[in-house]
């Protein structure tokens, strides 16, 4: 979801990108849609970050100058149920990526972190210098990766790293071609509202109306996904010109309650959203929003799109893709990856996939149909099949195959026709000779 929109903005800014995705939580037709919006193609590798040899081969093949790392599992509740899968996937995948980058001499990285690292005890607005903590395995993986990357910079070698702490991205591309298309029942507010509005779900459950907020419901910092994508472009500009490690909030600095978001969506869509108040959800804080002043000062970035625009664009995407199989830029987590080059000659690699509610073991996509994709995918304009994912989890199975994608320096979206899925003894079509299947290369 975030990665696919970032791919569009990187390509629009003149960067060359290469995309790595295991397609465990992404739709293959998103690649064609990205290319349609950008007006050009890019290489896509069906590779899992847990497949370290496969990741290294991509770096050997492409001249990658910077990496945007979106790949990871991100469902809080699921992380509590299967913590080992989350620690293995998110931490091991990141370690594999960093080693491959170091070997290739690529030391510029933008990491997809989260506002969840602020824990339960800080008071909004959250500043980057607040004490950090985590209340679930997902949040702990983000916190641990921030520590790993900070230590990596401190060890020398000229690393430049931006740790982007996202708040609550919603919205969709104004074209209606890209948006959030979660696998199964959504975990996040806007995708859930969209499915109620289109009749796929009966009603919205509101978790608590007795918080100390104006209407009693939780308040969060919602920002448009395109603004968030543009924040990655700015962060890549920063890592290209600097050496250091910086944590930066990406949010609007404004909080909206659950009921305010519901009302804004009803105005944008003209559709009434049935809702029911239920008990509080464990771990939810009453109010959370960003102090976004550092992003403006350091990166020259600030959010431009308001809540009405977020809801209008979300509704456009939902109504154009109401069947659930027309377009999706990936499930609610990071699905596609974007990368940019520090100079237009080199590429930025984006690691995608494995975000959202995908579970470890869903595995990488098999020749054109990824785990969690619906039977109607690959119907988007310009969609192309992707080769079976490389690595131990190829063929759609395999423990820990979720969210393992990482990015490479040339821009690639997921599963584009130019994608090359090398690696993987178990990959479909593996063998001594490469096999071409509808534009994708299987090695």
VENTAJO-V396561 format. One record per run of one state. SS is the DSSP state (@ for helix, = for strand, . for the rest). FROM is the first residue (numbers start at 1). TO is the last residue. If there is no record, write none. Layout:
BEGIN
<<SS & FROM & TO> <SS & FROM & TO>>
END
This chain:
BEGIN
<<. & 1 & 1> <@ & 2 & 12> <. & 13 & 15> <= & 16 & 21> <. & 22 & 28> <@ & 29 & 38> <. & 39 & 42> <= & 43 & 45> <. & 46 & 46> <= & 47 & 47> <. & 48 & 51> <@ & 52 & 61> <. & 62 & 63> <= & 64 & 69> <. & 70 & 75> <@ & 76 & 81> <. & 82 & 82> <@ & 83 & 104> <. & 105 & 107> <= & 108 & 114> <@ & 115 & 117> <= & 118 & 118> <. & 119 & 125> <= & 126 & 126> <. & 127 & 132> <= & 133 & 133> <. & 134 & 136> <@ & 137 & 154> <. & 155 & 159> <= & 160 & 166> <. & 167 & 167> <= & 168 & 170> <. & 171 & 188> <@ & 189 & 197> <. & 198 & 203> <= & 204 & 207> <. & 208 & 218> <= & 219 & 220> <. & 221 & 221> <= & 222 & 224> <@ & 225 & 241> <. & 242 & 243> <= & 244 & 250> <. & 251 & 255> <= & 256 & 257> <@ & 258 & 269> <. & 270 & 274> <= & 275 & 278> <. & 279 & 286> <= & 287 & 288> <. & 289 & 289> <= & 290 & 290> <. & 291 & 292> <@ & 293 & 299> <. & 300 & 306> <@ & 307 & 320> <. & 321 & 346> <= & 347 & 352> <. & 353 & 365> <= & 366 & 366> <. & 367 & 368> <= & 369 & 369> <. & 370 & 389> <= & 390 & 390> <. & 391 & 410> <= & 411 & 411> <. & 412 & 419> <= & 420 & 421> <. & 422 & 434> <= & 435 & 437> <. & 438 & 439> <= & 440 & 442> <. & 443 & 443>>
END
